[in-house]
Amino acid sequence: MSVALKIVRRDMRLAWAQGGGAYLALAFFVITVTLFPFGVGPEPGMLARIAPGVLWVAALLACLLSLDRLFAADYEDGSLEGLVLLPEPLSLVVGAKCLAHWLSTALPLILIAPFLAMMLNLEPAAYPVLMLSMLIGTPGLSAIGAVGAALTVGLRRAGVLIALIVLPLNIPILIFAVAATEAARNGFDPQPHLMLLAACSIFSLVFGLWAAAAALKVNLE
């Protein structure tokens, strides 16, 4: 467990100190959501209707931006082979790197989402469900992203390949997360959608960590 904590601390320090993925994802999220009122018009009713989908799609794309560096930096400096040879299960190492990615990339998006939702005129009653759906769903995005990052580690243009691999797999999370926020916005019970979202996220975590660990072993053989 101490190894996992060290990996989390190191990856978070690198994500913020290098001024790369974490800042880039946050800036992308803010700019993308801010552009929508200019594109679709400032009509409050229209913005409120599209707000859940806009916020979630922007968050999904923002999380993708830093996934190509999830394993690539360790691969380039040779430390990935050392991580694979650790006595701890490789899925635990992958889980630690996913946790660091979530803390440095997804968590800031969740914290700033209510302010952007306010700009899109989303009903205040939907804010808690929006944040809860992001808290539940974004760990699944990191786990699914880890599969794409592991499959493409060492390849050129890995970012494009990761997007092609993981975007279709993220569709169930996107559907149930947006549906939960829409239900809250319209005064319905969002709990069924949140439970399905949690199931998708848990399945993504279990399958994603195992699949990413297996892909890393195959790529480094």
Disulfide bonds with the S-S distance in Angstrom:
none
